[in-house]
Amino acid sequence: MENDDKLKNVDNEIQQDADQDEFEMVGRRKFLRGLGKWSMAVIGAVAIGAAAVGMAGKEGDIFRRVVGWSLLCLLVMCVLVYLQSTVLSWMVV
């Protein structure tokens, strides 16, 4: 009788772990789908912008020219956030 209870407890624990894994997997899938939709929107925006300025088919060239500026902007924002968290803390309310 005691062994049966132990087996039931082990089965319940295994089922709970499986349910938790399933829950996490569903969350990951939703995140990745959302990320895919977002990236398609960005690619679409670049394609529309390229067509608007007469550079259809040259989206890769546009991306290569813009990616450096995007990374520079990211770096500037990171430095600003760091400075605001340390030296410029008076700026944060």
C-alpha positions in Angstrom: 0.0 0.0 0.0 2.8 2.4 0.9 4.6 1.6 -2.4 1.4 2.4 -4.3 1.2 5.8 -2.7 4.9 6.5 -3.5 4.3 5.5 -7.1 1.3 7.7 -7.3 3.3 10.6 -5.9 6.1 10.0 -8.4 3.6 9.8 -11.2 2.0 13.1 -10.1 5.4 14.8 -9.9 6.3 13.6 -13.4 2.9 14.8 -14.7 3.4 18.2 -13.1 6.8 18.6 -14.6 5.5 17.6 -18.0 2.6 20.2 -17.6 5.1 22.9 -16.6 7.4 22.0 -19.6 4.3 22.2 -21.9 3.3 25.6 -20.4 6.9 26.9 -21.0 6.9 25.6 -24.5 3.6 27.3 -25.4 5.0 30.6 -24.0 8.2 30.2 -26.1 6.1 29.5 -29.2 4.0 32.6 -28.7 7.1 34.7 -28.2 8.7 33.4 -31.3 5.6 33.9 -33.4 5.4 37.5 -32.2 9.0 38.0 -33.0 8.5 36.6 -36.5 5.6 38.9 -37.1 7.6 41.9 -35.8 10.6 41.1 -38.0 8.3 40.7 -41.1 6.9 44.1 -40.4 10.4 45.6 -40.2 11.4 43.9 -43.5 8.1 45.1 -45.0 8.8 48.7 -43.9 12.3 48.6 -45.5 10.8 47.2 -48.7 8.1 49.9 -48.8 10.7 52.6 -48.0 13.0 51.3 -50.8 10.2 51.3 -53.3 9.2 54.9 -52.2 12.6 56.3 -53.0 13.1 54.3 -56.2 15.5 51.7 -54.8 13.3 48.7 -55.1 15.5 45.5 -55.1 18.3 47.3 -53.2 17.0 46.6 -49.7 20.2 44.9 -48.8 22.2 48.1 -49.6 19.9 50.2 -47.5 20.2 47.7 -44.6 24.0 47.8 -44.8 24.1 51.6 -44.7 21.6 51.8 -41.8 22.8 49.1 -39.5 25.9 51.0 -38.5 23.9 54.0 -37.5 21.4 51.8 -35.6 24.2 50.3 -33.6 25.7 53.7 -32.9 22.3 54.9 -31.7 22.0 51.8 -29.5 25.5 52.5 -28.0 24.6 56.1 -27.3 21.4 55.1 -25.6 23.3 52.5 -23.5 25.8 55.1 -22.4 23.1 57.6 -21.6 21.2 55.0 -19.4 24.4 54.1 -17.6 25.3 57.7 -16.9 21.8 58.4 -15.7 22.0 55.5 -13.3 25.3 56.7 -11.9 26.6 60.2 -12.5 23.5 61.9 -13.8 21.1 60.4 -11.2 19.5 63.9 -10.7 17.9 63.5 -14.2 15.9 60.5 -13.1 12.8 61.4 -11.1 
